[in-house]
Amino acid sequence: MGHPGELSPFEAQDAAGFVLLMRRLKDRSGLTYRELEERATRKGDVLARSTLADILRRTSLPRPDVLAAFVRACGDGERVGAWLEARDRIAAETAAEPAAAPGPEPQPQTQQLTEPTEPTELAELAEPLAPRSGRVRSRTVALATALAVLLTALAAWVLLHDSSGEPSTPGAAATKPTGPTTPTTPRAPADGWVTIRPARTPGLCLTDGRDRDAAYPSAVAVQLPCARATVPRTYLEPAGEGLYRIQWHHPQLGKGCLTVMSAGPVRNMLEPRDNCARATLFRLEPTATGGTAGFRLRPDHSSRCIGIVDNDTTEGAEATQEGCTGAADQRFLIRAG
């Protein structure tokens, strides 16, 4: 592993080149995203691993405080000033660049035609088409006639069936509605890629976020618009006896499994943990109340349920373990995704 000091941030000519040097600095440090996050915390910095992964995936400049925390965590703390100076230079040059003048409108290109076909050749090509189209019409008429006969026979059978008062299959009479319908209780979900949505706010999904008090440097499960919650992806893994692990798959951070926090500033909230073997197992109980079908998520190690903090319906509200109340915030929709 090379020493981080071998890299010079002044080599970068633009934002993309600067981020490339940051990726090289991380590679030379030999540290994972989680290790960088933990090292930054020990130094008194905040460097969330998901934020860092997002920065190194883009081609735009990071915030100065995030850059400083990253450089210190990589072991190049003596040159934090040089990295910040190089960043500020690129930011100033980018801001000073004039907007590019619009270029001329592209002219439509005319398609080059091949050698024109002689009229006699066109006539020879067109001549066989007439009898063929006639055959197609005759087949269409024949098919339409057959279909009409079939529909007539089917209608007659239905009339005879209704007059006899006997169902065609055993138990068919029981399927006829005799009163107001009730919501269907969902079956246990199949394993695979899913989205987990609060039943009251189905446009929101449980995904990677931060607690609103900023009391914890790592990710917790929050509700955000599903259109923005494409990373990480959620995978439902059966663990036997009706229990499931809820996995999060991140393109940079890898796989983590949601675990109920037992202590600390975000106690009872859900955090993705690398060690899935020790992660919380959840029991998914079908429920249908008030016309909304869904599931209750119950941690196997307790008699409590997963809900949303303070029954909140706004973006960014955290998922939490709480006493089971049967309230709407403790019902979730699980859809294939």
C-alpha positions as CSV (number, residue, x, y, z in Angstrom):
1,M,0.0,0.0,0.0
2,G,1.4,3.4,-1.0
3,H,1.6,6.3,1.3
4,P,-1.2,8.8,0.8
5,G,1.3,11.6,0.6
6,E,2.5,10.4,-2.8
7,L,-0.7,11.9,-4.3
8,S,-0.8,15.6,-5.1
9,P,-4.3,17.2,-5.2
10,F,-2.8,20.0,-7.4
11,E,-2.6,17.5,-10.3
12,A,-6.4,17.8,-10.8
13,Q,-7.5,20.2,-13.5
14,D,-11.3,19.9,-12.9
15,A,-13.8,18.4,-10.5
16,A,-13.9,15.0,-12.2
17,G,-10.1,14.7,-11.9
18,F,-10.2,15.9,-8.3
19,V,-12.7,13.1,-7.4
20,L,-10.6,10.6,-9.2
21,L,-7.6,11.6,-6.9
22,M,-9.9,11.2,-3.9
23,R,-10.7,7.6,-5.1
24,R,-7.0,6.9,-5.4
25,L,-6.4,8.3,-2.0
26,K,-9.0,5.9,-0.5
27,D,-7.5,3.0,-2.4
28,R,-4.0,3.7,-1.1
29,S,-5.3,4.0,2.4
30,G,-6.5,0.4,2.2
31,L,-9.6,1.2,4.3
32,T,-13.3,0.3,3.7
33,Y,-16.1,2.8,3.8
34,R,-17.1,1.6,7.2
35,E,-13.5,1.8,8.5
36,L,-13.2,5.4,7.2
37,E,-16.4,6.3,8.9
38,E,-15.3,4.8,12.2
39,R,-11.8,6.5,12.0
40,A,-13.4,9.9,11.3
41,T,-15.7,9.4,14.3
42,R,-12.7,8.8,16.5
43,K,-11.1,12.0,15.2
44,G,-14.3,14.0,16.0
45,D,-15.4,14.2,12.4
46,V,-18.7,13.2,10.8
47,L,-18.2,11.1,7.6
48,A,-21.2,8.9,6.8
49,R,-20.1,6.0,4.6
50,S,-23.2,6.3,2.4
51,T,-22.4,10.0,1.8
52,L,-18.8,9.2,1.0
53,A,-19.8,6.5,-1.4
54,D,-22.1,8.9,-3.2
55,I,-19.4,11.6,-3.5
56,L,-16.8,9.2,-4.9
57,R,-19.4,8.0,-7.5
58,R,-20.0,11.5,-8.8
59,T,-17.9,14.0,-10.7
60,S,-18.7,17.1,-8.6
61,L,-16.7,18.7,-5.8
62,P,-17.4,17.6,-2.2
63,R,-18.2,20.1,0.6
64,P,-15.0,21.4,2.3
65,D,-15.9,19.8,5.7
66,V,-16.6,16.4,4.1
67,L,-13.3,16.6,2.2
68,A,-11.3,17.5,5.3
69,A,-12.8,14.6,7.3
70,F,-12.1,12.2,4.4
71,V,-8.4,13.3,4.0
72,R,-7.8,13.0,7.8
73,A,-9.5,9.6,7.9
74,C,-7.3,8.4,5.0
75,G,-4.2,9.3,7.0
76,D,-3.2,12.4,5.0
77,G,-4.2,14.9,7.7
78,E,-0.9,16.9,7.4
79,R,-2.0,18.0,3.9
80,V,-5.7,18.8,4.6
81,G,-4.8,22.5,3.7
82,A,-3.4,21.5,0.3
83,W,-6.5,19.4,-0.5
84,L,-8.8,22.3,0.4
85,E,-6.7,24.8,-1.5
86,A,-6.8,22.7,-4.7
87,R,-10.6,22.2,-4.3
88,D,-11.2,25.9,-3.9
89,R,-9.1,26.7,-7.0
90,I,-11.1,24.3,-9.1
91,A,-14.4,25.7,-7.7
92,A,-13.3,29.3,-8.5
93,E,-12.2,28.3,-12.0
94,T,-15.5,26.5,-12.7
95,A,-17.5,29.5,-11.5
96,A,-15.5,31.9,-13.7
97,E,-16.0,29.9,-16.9
98,P,-18.4,31.6,-19.3
99,A,-21.4,29.8,-20.4
100,A,-20.9,28.1,-23.8
101,A,-22.5,29.9,-26.7
102,P,-25.2,27.8,-28.4
103,G,-24.0,26.3,-31.6
104,P,-25.8,26.3,-34.9
105,E,-28.9,24.2,-35.2
106,P,-28.1,20.8,-36.8
107,Q,-29.5,20.6,-40.3
108,P,-31.6,17.7,-41.2
109,Q,-29.8,15.2,-43.4
110,T,-31.4,14.0,-46.5
111,Q,-31.3,10.3,-47.0
112,Q,-29.3,9.0,-50.0
113,L,-31.5,6.9,-52.2
114,T,-30.3,3.9,-54.1
115,E,-30.7,3.6,-57.8
116,P,-34.3,4.2,-58.7
117,T,-36.4,1.2,-59.6
118,E,-37.7,1.1,-63.1
119,P,-41.6,1.3,-63.5
120,T,-41.6,-2.1,-65.1
121,E,-39.9,-3.5,-62.0
122,L,-42.4,-1.9,-59.7
123,A,-45.3,-3.4,-61.7
124,E,-43.7,-6.9,-61.5
125,L,-43.3,-6.5,-57.7
126,A,-46.9,-5.2,-57.2
127,E,-48.6,-7.8,-59.4
128,P,-48.5,-10.8,-57.0
129,L,-49.9,-8.7,-54.1
130,A,-53.5,-8.5,-55.4
131,P,-54.5,-12.2,-55.0
132,R,-52.6,-12.4,-51.7
133,S,-54.6,-9.6,-50.2
134,G,-57.7,-11.3,-51.4
135,R,-56.7,-14.5,-49.5
136,V,-56.1,-12.5,-46.3
137,R,-59.6,-10.9,-46.5
138,S,-61.2,-14.3,-47.0
139,R,-59.4,-15.7,-44.1
140,T,-60.4,-12.7,-41.9
141,V,-64.1,-13.2,-42.8
142,A,-63.9,-16.9,-42.1
143,L,-62.3,-16.3,-38.6
144,A,-64.9,-13.6,-37.8
145,T,-67.7,-16.0,-38.7
146,A,-66.2,-18.8,-36.6
147,L,-65.8,-16.5,-33.6
148,A,-69.5,-15.3,-33.9
149,V,-70.7,-18.9,-33.9
150,L,-68.6,-19.7,-30.8
151,L,-69.9,-16.6,-28.9
152,T,-73.5,-17.5,-29.8
153,A,-73.0,-21.1,-28.5
154,L,-71.4,-19.7,-25.3
155,A,-74.3,-17.3,-24.7
156,A,-76.8,-20.1,-25.1
157,W,-74.9,-22.3,-22.6
158,V,-74.9,-19.5,-20.0
159,L,-78.7,-19.0,-20.4
160,L,-79.3,-22.7,-19.9
161,H,-76.9,-22.8,-16.9
162,D,-78.7,-19.8,-15.2
163,S,-82.2,-21.4,-15.8
164,S,-81.1,-24.7,-14.2
165,G,-79.9,-22.9,-11.0
166,E,-77.0,-25.3,-10.7
167,P,-73.4,-24.1,-10.6
168,S,-71.1,-25.5,-13.2
169,T,-68.3,-26.3,-10.6
170,P,-68.5,-27.4,-7.0
171,G,-68.5,-24.4,-4.6
172,A,-69.1,-21.9,-7.3
173,A,-72.3,-20.6,-5.7
174,A,-70.3,-19.7,-2.6
175,T,-68.3,-17.2,-4.6
176,K,-71.3,-15.0,-5.5
177,P,-71.2,-11.9,-3.3
178,T,-74.1,-11.7,-0.9
179,G,-73.3,-8.4,0.8
180,P,-70.6,-5.7,1.2
181,T,-67.1,-6.9,0.3
182,T,-64.3,-6.8,2.9
183,P,-60.6,-6.2,2.3
184,T,-58.7,-9.4,1.5
185,T,-56.0,-10.3,4.0
186,P,-52.7,-10.6,2.2
187,R,-50.8,-13.9,2.2
188,A,-47.2,-14.1,3.5
189,P,-45.0,-12.3,1.0
190,A,-42.7,-14.2,-1.3
191,D,-39.0,-13.7,-0.9
192,G,-37.1,-11.5,-3.3
193,W,-36.7,-7.8,-4.2
194,V,-39.4,-5.7,-2.6
195,T,-40.3,-2.2,-1.5
196,I,-41.7,-1.7,2.1
197,R,-44.1,1.2,2.2
198,P,-46.2,2.7,5.1
199,A,-49.8,1.8,4.3
200,R,-50.9,5.4,5.0
201,T,-48.4,6.9,2.7
202,P,-47.8,4.4,-0.1
203,G,-45.7,6.9,-2.1
204,L,-43.0,6.7,0.6
205,C,-40.6,3.8,1.1
206,L,-38.4,2.7,4.0
207,T,-34.8,3.4,2.9
208,D,-31.4,4.7,3.9
209,G,-31.5,8.1,5.8
210,R,-30.4,10.0,8.9
211,D,-32.2,10.6,12.2
212,R,-33.6,14.1,12.2
213,D,-31.8,15.0,15.4
214,A,-28.5,14.3,13.8
215,A,-27.6,12.3,16.9
216,Y,-26.1,9.3,15.1
217,P,-23.5,9.4,12.3
218,S,-24.6,6.2,10.5
219,A,-27.7,5.4,8.4
220,V,-31.1,4.4,9.9
221,A,-34.3,3.4,8.2
222,V,-36.5,6.4,7.3
223,Q,-39.5,7.0,4.9
224,L,-38.7,8.9,1.7
225,P,-40.4,9.2,-1.7
226,C,-40.0,5.9,-3.5
227,A,-38.9,7.7,-6.7
228,R,-35.8,8.8,-4.7
229,A,-35.3,5.6,-2.8
230,T,-33.7,3.5,-5.5
231,V,-30.5,2.9,-3.5
232,P,-30.2,0.7,-1.5
233,R,-32.5,-2.0,-2.9
234,T,-34.5,-4.1,-0.4
235,Y,-34.4,-7.9,-0.4
236,L,-36.7,-10.1,1.8
237,E,-34.9,-13.2,2.8
238,P,-36.9,-16.1,4.5
239,A,-35.2,-17.3,7.6
240,G,-37.5,-20.2,8.4
241,E,-40.5,-20.6,10.7
242,G,-42.3,-17.6,9.2
243,L,-39.4,-15.2,9.9
244,Y,-37.5,-12.9,7.5
245,R,-34.3,-10.9,7.3
246,I,-34.7,-7.5,5.6
247,Q,-31.5,-6.9,3.5
248,W,-30.3,-3.7,2.0
249,H,-28.0,-3.9,-1.0
250,H,-25.9,-0.9,-1.8
251,P,-23.7,-0.7,-5.0
252,Q,-20.8,0.7,-3.0
253,L,-21.4,-0.5,0.6
254,G,-22.5,-4.0,-0.2
255,K,-25.1,-5.9,1.8
256,G,-26.5,-5.0,5.3
257,C,-29.4,-6.3,7.3
258,L,-31.8,-4.1,9.3
259,T,-31.3,-4.5,13.0
260,V,-33.2,-2.9,15.9
261,M,-30.8,-0.7,17.9
262,S,-30.7,-1.7,21.5
263,A,-28.8,1.3,22.9
264,G,-27.5,4.8,22.1
265,P,-29.1,8.0,20.7
266,V,-31.2,6.1,18.1
267,R,-32.3,3.3,20.4
268,N,-35.2,1.2,18.9
269,M,-34.5,2.6,15.4
270,L,-33.4,0.3,12.6
271,E,-29.8,0.3,11.3
272,P,-28.3,-1.8,8.5
273,R,-25.6,-4.0,10.0
274,D,-22.9,-5.9,8.0
275,N,-23.3,-9.1,10.1
276,C,-26.6,-10.5,8.8
277,A,-26.2,-13.6,10.9
278,R,-26.8,-11.5,14.1
279,A,-29.4,-9.2,12.5
280,T,-33.0,-8.9,13.7
281,L,-35.4,-11.4,12.4
282,F,-38.9,-10.1,11.6
283,R,-42.3,-11.8,11.7
284,L,-44.6,-10.4,9.0
285,E,-48.2,-10.7,10.2
286,P,-51.0,-10.1,7.6
287,T,-53.5,-7.5,8.7
288,A,-56.5,-5.8,7.1
289,T,-58.0,-3.0,9.0
290,G,-60.0,0.0,7.9
291,G,-60.0,-1.2,4.3
292,T,-56.2,-1.2,4.0
293,A,-54.5,-4.6,3.7
294,G,-50.9,-4.9,4.7
295,F,-48.5,-6.4,7.2
296,R,-47.3,-5.8,10.7
297,L,-43.5,-6.0,11.2
298,R,-42.7,-7.6,14.5
299,P,-39.1,-8.2,15.7
300,D,-38.8,-11.8,16.7
301,H,-36.9,-11.0,19.9
302,S,-39.7,-8.9,21.4
303,S,-43.5,-8.6,21.5
304,R,-43.4,-5.1,20.0
305,C,-44.0,-3.7,16.4
306,I,-42.3,-1.5,13.9
307,G,-44.0,1.8,13.4
308,I,-43.1,5.4,12.4
309,V,-41.9,7.9,15.1
310,D,-44.8,10.0,16.4
311,N,-47.2,8.5,13.7
312,D,-45.5,11.0,11.4
313,T,-46.5,11.0,7.7
314,T,-43.8,13.4,6.5
315,E,-40.6,12.7,4.5
316,G,-37.6,11.7,6.7
317,A,-39.6,10.3,9.6
318,E,-37.8,7.3,11.2
319,A,-39.0,3.8,11.6
320,T,-38.9,2.6,15.2
321,Q,-39.7,-0.3,17.5
322,E,-42.7,0.5,19.7
323,G,-45.5,-1.1,21.5
324,C,-48.1,-2.7,19.2
325,T,-51.2,-0.4,19.1
326,G,-52.8,-1.5,15.8
327,A,-52.5,2.1,14.6
328,A,-52.2,2.9,10.9
329,D,-48.5,3.7,11.2
330,Q,-47.7,0.1,12.1
331,R,-49.1,-1.3,8.8
332,F,-46.8,-1.7,5.8
333,L,-47.4,-2.6,2.2
334,I,-44.8,-5.1,0.8
335,R,-44.6,-5.0,-3.0
336,A,-42.4,-6.7,-5.5
337,G,-39.7,-4.4,-6.7
